[in-house]
Amino acid sequence: MRLRRPRRPQQFRLADSAQQTVGGFLLAGPFVVTEEVWVLAANMGLPQALVIVALVFAIGYAALYKADATRDADDEQEVAGIPVRFISLMLVTFGSVTVLALLFGAPETFLETETTGELAETTFKAVGVGSVFSVVGAATADSIFAK
């Protein structure tokens, strides 16, 4: 009788993060520079923005571990019980939208707020809206190009 060795956690490579980054930037770009997104964000309440952030986390997790039957969160490398792939996905998702918004100067272009606090809050909300699309691109790229 042969003893089964426990499965090693699936390695998460830098290439996986790079794939997520390409997908995240690709889908986030058009939304970051759209005035309607910034107007929508300016008119949203903070509770709505927080629900959108939670939705982004749920979409990301579902895309990585529920839509892809070959991937199991329990088989992956973890940090504090959270799969490294999921951490990377969230950093790429929110990071790509934030970087693009700041590089294009979107907050200053689309917002006429008077205080830095208002500018930061609306930017947070706009990043949340853009991240809904970015997470789809990042997770799709990760799943398509996974080995």
C-alpha positions in Angstrom: 0.0 0.0 0.0 1.4 3.3 -1.0 1.1 6.3 1.3 -0.2 9.5 -0.2 1.9 12.5 0.4 0.0 15.8 1.0 -0.2 18.0 -2.0 2.1 20.9 -2.1 0.5 24.3 -2.4 0.3 25.5 -6.0 3.2 27.9 -6.7 2.2 31.5 -7.5 4.7 33.0 -9.8 5.6 36.5 -10.8 4.3 35.6 -14.3 0.9 35.0 -12.8 0.9 38.5 -11.3 2.1 40.0 -14.6 -0.9 38.3 -16.4 -3.3 39.8 -13.9 -1.7 43.2 -14.4 -2.1 43.1 -18.1 -5.8 42.1 -17.8 -6.5 44.6 -15.0 -5.0 47.6 -16.9 -6.6 46.5 -20.2 -10.2 46.6 -18.8 -9.7 49.5 -16.4 -8.3 52.0 -18.9 -11.5 53.0 -20.7 -13.4 53.5 -17.4 -10.7 55.6 -15.6 -10.8 58.3 -18.3 -14.6 58.4 -18.7 -16.3 61.5 -17.3 -19.5 59.6 -16.5 -17.6 57.4 -14.0 -16.3 60.4 -12.1 -19.7 62.1 -12.1 -21.3 58.8 -10.8 -18.6 58.6 -8.1 -19.1 62.2 -7.1 -22.8 61.5 -6.6 -22.5 58.1 -4.8 -22.6 57.8 -1.0 -19.7 56.2 0.9 -21.9 53.2 1.9 -22.5 52.5 -1.8 -18.8 52.7 -2.5 -18.1 50.2 0.3 -20.7 47.8 -1.2 -19.0 48.1 -4.6 -15.6 47.3 -3.0 -17.1 44.2 -1.4 -18.6 43.3 -4.7 -15.2 43.5 -6.3 -13.8 41.1 -3.7 -16.7 38.7 -4.3 -16.3 38.9 -8.1 -12.6 38.3 -7.8 -12.9 35.3 -5.5 -15.7 33.8 -7.6 -13.8 34.2 -10.8 -10.6 32.6 -9.4 -12.1 29.8 -7.4 -15.7 29.1 -8.3 -15.8 29.7 -12.1 -12.5 27.7 -12.6 -13.2 24.2 -11.5 -9.5 23.3 -11.8 -8.4 25.7 -9.1 -8.9 25.3 -5.3 -8.2 28.0 -2.8 -7.1 25.4 -0.3 -4.3 24.1 -2.6 -2.6 27.5 -3.0 0.1 29.3 -1.1 -1.4 31.5 1.6 -0.5 34.5 3.7 -2.6 34.7 6.9 -5.0 32.1 5.5 -5.6 34.1 2.3 -4.4 32.7 -1.0 -1.5 34.7 -2.5 -3.2 34.6 -5.9 -6.3 36.4 -4.5 -4.1 39.0 -2.6 -2.3 39.7 -5.9 -5.6 39.9 -7.8 -6.9 42.5 -5.4 -3.7 44.6 -5.4 -3.7 44.5 -9.2 -7.4 45.3 -9.5 -7.4 48.4 -7.2 -3.8 49.3 -8.0 -4.2 49.4 -11.8 -7.2 51.7 -11.6 -5.5 54.0 -9.0 -2.3 54.2 -11.1 -4.2 55.0 -14.3 -6.4 57.6 -12.6 -3.4 59.4 -11.2 -1.2 59.1 -14.3 -4.0 60.5 -16.5 -4.8 63.2 -13.9 -8.4 62.1 -13.9 -9.4 63.5 -10.5 -8.1 67.0 -11.3 -9.7 66.8 -14.8 -13.1 65.6 -13.9 -13.7 67.0 -10.4 -14.2 70.5 -9.2 -14.0 69.8 -5.5 -12.6 72.4 -3.2 -11.0 70.2 -0.5 -8.4 67.5 -0.7 -10.6 65.3 1.4 -13.5 65.6 -1.1 -11.1 64.9 -3.9 -9.7 61.8 -2.2 -13.2 60.5 -1.3 -14.5 60.8 -4.8 -11.3 59.3 -6.2 -11.8 56.3 -3.9 -15.3 55.9 -5.2 -14.3 56.2 -8.8 -11.5 53.6 -8.2 -14.2 51.3 -6.8 -16.3 51.7 -9.9 -13.4 51.1 -12.2 -12.3 48.1 -10.2 -15.5 46.3 -11.0 -14.2 46.1 -14.6 -10.5 45.7 -13.7 -11.2 42.6 -11.6 -12.9 40.9 -14.5 -10.0 41.5 -16.8 -7.4 40.6 -14.2 -9.1 37.3 -13.2 -9.8 36.4 -16.8 -6.2 36.9 -17.8 -5.1 34.8 -14.8 -7.4 32.0 -15.6 -6.8 31.9 -19.4 -3.0 31.9 -19.1 -2.7 29.6 -16.1 -0.7 26.5 -16.5 
